[in-house]
């Protein structure tokens, strides 16, 4: 049994602690809230209020940045400052696993990217994420960095966004990388012994407009269209080749398969 420390949003932390507990591990979660999780021992403190005495001896520490909103101040606070504080508290024997983001690659106009793709972005958020990754790499801890795609739970979440008109067809060929929550949790477990950087994404990056069209065709929902179209790609196509090379297998290799499953 391993003792494992986790910091992050409960949307990913709760299914992760459940999976860890099922394997006989003991998760500890850092949270300032009085949330109840039967699979975890809570450390009820804000990340910045943590002291070394608050932390149990753990083999692994997972850090998933928590963003209250999408502004640059929040990115710096969570990706850089919160992470830096935790790294200073952990003994160097603890392996650190950073839940990074595909946003580190910024917008490469639909280009396929691997973990070895040279990142030369001037985008402020990309640079913040790059700084966070360098903090982990330059620390004395063993580490794994997970560049995570968008995690989805159900196609009904997107259907709700369509109904509320908070999502619509993109002006450009906007590439979307995604991974189902079950595959995401399995990847977190699978990659724990590995060192280095990994893209965590399914095998089927898709244009946003393709996803919306499929959902519209199967549900009958009307998707709002932009006033004009731009003949240019946006985003990146994350390659999962390195992840697959470790022997990882997907339960849901592509969102297309998931839309078909949910529609039957």
N, C-alpha and C positions, 0 to 999 in steps of 0.2 A: 504494500500500500504506500502511495506517495502522498505527501502533503503539498497542496497546490494553492497558490495565492492568485486571485483574479480581481481585476478592476475593469469595469465597463458598464455599458447599458444592460439593464435587466433583460431586454429582448433577446440578447445573445447569451448573457451570463446564466440565466435560469435553465435553458435547455443544455448548456454546457456542464453546469454543476450536476444535473441529473445524469448525464452520460458518464461523467467522472465517478460519481458515487456508485453507479451500476458496475463499474470496473473495480470497485473496492478502494478507491482513492478518497482522501479527505480534502474537499475544497474549503478554502477560506475566502470570503468576499469582502472587499472594502466598499462600504456604502455609507453615506451620511444619513440615509433614510431608514425608517423602521420597517423595511420590507421583510416579509417572511419567506424563507426558502428552506424547505425541510431537508434539502440535500447539502446545505452549506452552514458553516459557522461564520457569523457576521462579525466584522470589525466596524463598529458604528462610528466612523470618523470621516471627515472630509479629507481628501487626498493630501491637501496641504497642511493639515493638522496632525498628520501621522508622525509618530516618533518611532525610533528603533525598537523601543520596549513594547510597542503595540503589535509588532509583527511576530508570528510564530516562525519556527524554523521550517522552511519549505524547500522542495527540490526545484520547483518551477514557479515562475511568476509571469502571468499573462496580463498584458496591459493593452486595453482597447480604449483609445481616446474617447472621452465623452464630450459631445458638442451640444451646448444648450441652443445655439443658433449657428448660422453659417458665416458669421463675420470673421475677419482675420484675427481679431483680439481673442476670440474663443479658440481658434486654431492654435495660436501661440500658447495660450494658457494650458490647453490639454495636451497637445502634441509635444511641446517643448518643456514647459515649466513643471507640469505635473509629473511627467515622465522623469525629468531630471531629479526631482525630489525623491521619487521612489528608488531610482538607481543608487542614490547616495545612501539610502537606508539599508538596502539589501546587501548581504555578504556576497563576495565575488564568486562563491561556490554555487550560488543560485542561478539557474538558467533563466534568462529573460526572453520571453516570446512577445514580440510587438505586433499588435494588429494594426498594420499600416493600411494604406489605401491605394487603389488604382489611380487616384488623383495625383499621385506623385509623378506620373508620366505626362500630365497635363493633356493638351489637345494636339495630337499628331495626325490629324486629318484622316482618321480611320486606319492608320498603319498598325500592323501586327507588332506587338512588343513582347520581348522576353525579359527575364531578369537581368540579362546582360546588355539590354538596350541603353545606350548612352543618354542620360537625362541632362538636357541643357535648357530647361525651361526658366523663363524669367517670371512666371506666374507666382505671385506672393504665396498662395496656398501650397503650391507644389514645392516651393523653397522651404516652407515651414516643415512639410512632411520629410523632405530630404534631410533637414537638420535633425529631426527626431530619429531618423534611421541612423544617421552618423553618430548620434549620442550613444546608441546601443552598440554599434560596431566598435566605437572607440573606447567603450567601457571595458572593464576587465572581466565581464561576465561572458560565459558561453551564451549564444543567442540564436534565435531564429526570427526572421522578419517575414511577416505574411502580408503581401500586398493584395488586399481583399477586394473582390468585386462586390457589387450590390447584393445583399442577402435578401431573398424573398421567401415568404412563408406560404402564400397561396395566390393564385390568379385573382381571387375575389378582391384582394387588396387593390389591384390595378383597376378592376371593374368599378370599385367604389370611387376611385379617383376620376374615372371617366364620367361617372354619374354626377360627381360634384364639379366637373369641368376644371379640375386642378391639374389635369394632364391632357395633352392633345398631340396631334401630329406635329413633328418637328419640321422647321423650314429646311433644315439640312439633313443629310444622311447621318443621323446621330447614332453612333454605335453604342450599344448597351452590353456591358458585361455583368453577368449575374451568377449566383449559385444558390441552390435551394438550402434552406436552413439545415436539413438533415445531412446533406453533403458537406456543408460548412463545418458542422460539429464533428463529423467523421474526419475531416481534413485536419482540424485542430488537434484531435487525438493522434492521428496518424503521423503528423509532422513533428510531434514533440521531441523525438530522438534526433531529428535532423538539424544540421547547422547550415546557416546561410539564409538566402533570400528566396522566397517562393511566391509566385502568383497563385492566388486561391480563387479560382473561377471555373465554371463548367466548360464543356467542350464546344458550346454553341453561342459565341457572341453574335448578337443580332441587331439590326437597325431597329430603333425604337418604333418606327412606323410599321415595320413588319409585325412586331409584337402586338401593337394596337390593332392592326388590321385583322390579325388572327382572332383576337379576343372579340372584336366587333362582329366578325362573321359568325362566330359561334354563339354569341350572346344577344345579338341584335342591337347592341348599344351603338349610339351615334357618337363618333369621335370628332371633336371640333378640329377644324383645319386652319392653318395660318393664312394670312392675307396674301402672302406670296411665298414662292418656293425658291430656294437657293441651291444651285447645282454644285454642292461641295460637301465632302464628308466632315464629320466632327467626332472627336474622341479618339479612342484606341481600341484595338482588338487584343485583349489579353490572351497570351498563349499559356495553356496549362501543361505544356509538354514536360517541363521539369517535374511538376507534381505527379504526372502520370508515370514518369520514369522511375519513381520510387515504388511503383506497384499499386498506387491508389486506384480505386474503382468507384465510379459514380453510381448512385442510385437513380439520379435524374440527370442524365448527361446534357440535356438542353431544356430550356423553358418551353420549346415547341412541344416536346413530349409531355411536359406537365400540363399544358393547355389541353392537349388531346385527352389526357387521363381525366382531368376535371370536367371535361365536357361530356364524357360518356356516363 
